[in-house]
């Protein structure tokens, strides 16, 4: 007697259907992964475009706006020098600022770290050692102020793909402002009316074929410009710090001749620009005219 054996398994049709379903699932997964990668690339590129350049300019702006007028450095408060490296603008800027330092300093007893609010700050560029067609931007900071406020300190790398950095200075407000390439506050005996910063960088885009279709998502080279005005109050204080003896004499004369019809007061006004509040009366008009 012949026994019947049960044969279990898949038919060819079942195998083909299973392979087709698996292929559809894999295709869906791959498409999802590709779309996710494209979105990540685009978001990264747009974020780089919007953040890197403006953040660098914001850092420079914050330092310039917090420049401090002090006589402890013989009026060496701001010094800008026009320089070039590999044919590109690589200007140097040094100043003394009144803002909390990023780098701590040891206290006199050496037991604790302090973050001074009076610091030397500078910006330097040098050639990128790995990619010679780019520059590296460093921010110098030295806690407190010494006899040479434009040297020494600690350097922190800000960005390593700088194309150029040009800094110019305007001496006074005017309809057609003349921008100078160099500035020394001790030589000029004044602070500039405004400082213009031009920055050109190259971002590091995450390129994918798909994200190339997104407008401005893969722009590699970008330029930014910012004009920073130094407050008139600081400029006025700096100018008159160069004549402390004259101011003192005027104040003495004002106190000694208060009963002579205001002659001493008139002399003091001549020195201080006609304002008893510590700012020249024409300063606001100049700024209004400029705006």
C-alpha positions in Angstrom: 0.0 0.0 0.0 1.4 3.4 -1.0 1.4 6.1 1.7 0.7 9.7 0.8 3.2 12.3 2.0 2.1 15.9 2.8 4.4 18.4 1.0 4.4 21.9 2.5 6.0 25.0 0.9 5.5 28.1 -1.2 4.5 28.0 -4.8 6.4 30.1 -7.3 3.5 32.6 -7.5 3.6 33.1 -3.7 7.4 33.7 -3.8 7.0 36.3 -6.6 4.2 38.1 -4.7 6.3 38.2 -1.5 9.3 39.6 -3.4 7.1 42.3 -5.0 5.7 43.3 -1.6 9.2 43.4 -0.1 10.5 45.5 -3.0 7.7 48.0 -2.6 8.4 48.3 1.2 12.2 48.8 0.5 11.5 51.4 -2.1 9.3 53.3 0.3 11.9 53.2 3.0 14.7 54.4 0.7 12.5 57.2 -0.6 11.8 58.3 3.0 15.5 58.2 3.9 16.4 60.2 0.8 13.8 62.9 1.5 15.0 63.1 5.1 18.6 63.5 4.1 17.6 66.2 1.6 15.7 68.1 4.3 18.7 67.8 6.7 21.1 69.1 4.0 18.8 72.1 3.2 18.2 73.0 6.8 22.0 72.8 7.6 22.8 75.1 4.6 20.2 77.6 5.4 21.2 77.7 9.1 24.8 78.2 8.1 23.8 81.0 5.7 21.7 82.8 8.3 23.9 82.4 11.4 27.7 82.5 10.7 28.1 85.9 9.1 25.6 87.8 11.2 27.0 86.3 14.4 30.5 87.4 13.5 29.3 90.9 12.8 27.3 90.9 16.0 30.4 90.0 18.0 32.4 92.9 16.4 29.5 95.3 16.9 29.2 94.4 20.6 32.8 95.1 21.2 32.8 98.4 19.3 29.7 99.7 21.0 31.2 98.9 24.4 34.4 100.8 23.9 35.4 102.5 27.1 36.9 106.0 27.4 39.7 105.8 29.9 43.0 107.7 30.5 44.9 104.8 32.0 46.2 103.8 28.5 47.3 107.3 27.4 44.3 107.4 25.1 45.3 104.3 23.2 41.6 103.2 23.0 41.2 102.1 19.4 43.6 101.2 16.6 42.7 99.9 13.2 45.3 98.9 10.6 44.7 98.1 6.9 46.3 94.8 6.0 46.2 92.2 3.2 47.0 88.5 3.2 47.2 86.5 0.0 45.7 89.5 -1.8 42.6 89.6 0.4 41.6 92.1 3.0 42.8 91.1 6.5 42.4 94.3 8.5 43.5 94.4 12.2 41.4 96.0 14.9 42.3 96.6 18.6 40.3 98.4 21.3 39.5 98.5 25.0 36.0 97.5 26.0 33.9 97.6 29.0 32.2 94.2 29.0 32.5 90.9 30.8 35.5 88.9 29.6 35.0 85.5 28.1 38.4 84.3 29.4 38.8 84.3 33.2 41.8 85.7 35.0 43.3 84.6 38.3 42.7 86.8 41.3 45.7 88.3 43.1 45.8 85.6 45.7 45.4 82.9 43.0 42.4 81.2 44.8 39.6 82.0 42.3 38.8 83.0 38.8 37.6 86.4 37.9 35.8 87.8 34.8 36.9 91.4 34.6 34.8 94.0 32.9 37.7 96.1 31.5 39.5 94.1 28.8 41.7 94.5 25.7 40.1 93.1 22.6 41.4 92.6 19.1 40.8 90.9 15.8 43.5 89.2 13.8 43.5 87.1 10.6 46.0 84.6 9.4 46.2 82.2 6.5 44.4 78.9 6.9 47.2 76.3 7.2 45.0 73.5 5.7 43.3 75.6 3.0 45.6 78.3 1.8 42.8 80.2 -0.1 41.0 81.0 3.1 41.8 83.1 6.2 41.2 82.3 9.9 39.7 85.0 12.1 40.8 85.1 15.7 39.5 87.3 18.6 42.1 88.4 21.1 41.2 89.1 24.7 43.5 90.2 27.5 41.9 90.7 31.0 42.4 94.2 32.4 44.7 96.7 30.7 48.4 97.0 30.7 51.0 99.4 29.3 50.6 98.0 25.8 46.9 97.4 25.2 47.3 96.2 21.6 49.4 93.1 22.3 49.4 89.8 24.1 46.4 88.1 25.4 44.6 84.8 24.5 43.3 84.1 21.0 40.1 82.2 20.2 39.3 81.0 16.7 36.0 82.4 15.4 35.8 81.1 11.9 38.3 79.4 9.5 36.8 80.1 6.1 37.1 83.9 5.9 37.5 85.3 2.3 38.1 88.9 3.4 37.6 91.3 6.2 37.7 95.1 5.5 37.2 97.7 8.2 36.9 101.4 7.4 36.5 104.5 9.6 34.5 107.7 9.1 35.9 110.8 10.9 32.7 112.9 10.8 29.1 112.7 9.5 28.7 114.0 6.1 26.4 113.7 3.1 29.1 111.9 1.2 31.1 110.1 3.9 34.8 109.6 3.3 36.0 106.3 4.7 39.5 105.9 5.9 41.4 102.6 5.9 43.4 103.2 9.1 42.7 104.8 12.5 44.7 105.5 15.6 42.8 107.2 18.4 46.0 108.7 19.9 47.2 110.2 16.6 43.7 111.4 15.5 43.0 112.5 19.1 39.4 111.4 18.5 37.2 108.4 18.0 35.7 107.8 14.6 32.1 108.7 14.0 31.3 105.3 12.5 33.0 102.1 11.6 32.1 100.0 8.5 32.8 96.3 8.5 32.7 94.3 5.3 32.9 90.5 5.8 33.1 87.8 3.1 33.0 84.2 4.1 32.4 80.8 2.6 30.1 78.4 4.4 30.6 74.6 4.5 27.5 73.3 2.7 26.2 69.8 2.9 25.5 69.3 -0.8 23.1 66.7 -2.2 21.7 66.6 -5.7 18.2 67.0 -4.5 18.9 70.0 -2.3 20.4 71.9 -5.2 16.8 72.6 -6.3 16.2 74.6 -3.2 16.8 78.3 -3.8 19.8 79.7 -1.9 20.2 76.5 0.1 23.7 75.9 -1.3 25.1 79.3 -1.7 28.7 78.9 -0.6 30.2 82.4 -0.7 28.4 85.1 1.2 29.1 88.8 2.0 27.9 91.0 4.9 28.2 94.7 5.7 27.5 96.5 8.9 28.0 100.2 9.9 28.5 100.8 13.6 28.1 104.3 15.1 30.1 105.2 18.2 27.9 107.1 20.6 28.4 110.8 20.5 28.7 111.0 24.3 31.8 108.7 24.2 33.3 110.7 21.3 32.8 113.9 23.1 34.3 112.6 26.4 37.3 111.3 24.5 37.9 114.6 22.7 37.8 116.6 25.9 39.9 114.2 27.9 42.8 115.5 25.8 42.4 118.9 27.5 41.9 118.2 31.2 43.9 121.3 32.2 41.7 123.6 30.1 38.6 122.1 31.5 39.8 122.4 35.0 40.8 126.0 34.5 37.4 126.8 33.0 35.6 125.2 35.9 37.8 127.2 38.4 37.1 130.4 36.5 33.4 129.6 36.5 33.3 129.0 40.2 35.4 132.1 41.0 33.5 134.6 38.8 29.9 133.4 39.4 29.0 137.0 40.5 30.5 138.8 37.5 27.6 138.3 35.1 28.3 134.7 34.1 31.7 135.3 32.5 33.1 132.1 33.9 30.1 130.2 32.7 30.6 131.5 29.2 34.2 130.4 29.2 33.2 126.9 30.3 30.6 126.7 27.6 33.2 127.5 25.0 35.2 124.6 26.2 32.4 122.1 26.5 30.6 123.0 23.3 27.8 125.0 24.9 26.1 122.2 26.8 25.9 122.0 30.6 24.8 118.3 30.4 28.2 117.0 29.2 27.4 116.8 25.5 27.8 119.3 22.7 24.6 120.9 21.5 25.3 120.1 17.8 26.0 116.4 18.2 22.3 115.4 17.8 21.9 117.6 14.8 24.9 116.0 13.1 23.4 112.5 13.7 20.0 113.6 12.5 21.5 115.1 9.3 23.4 111.9 8.7 20.2 109.7 9.2 
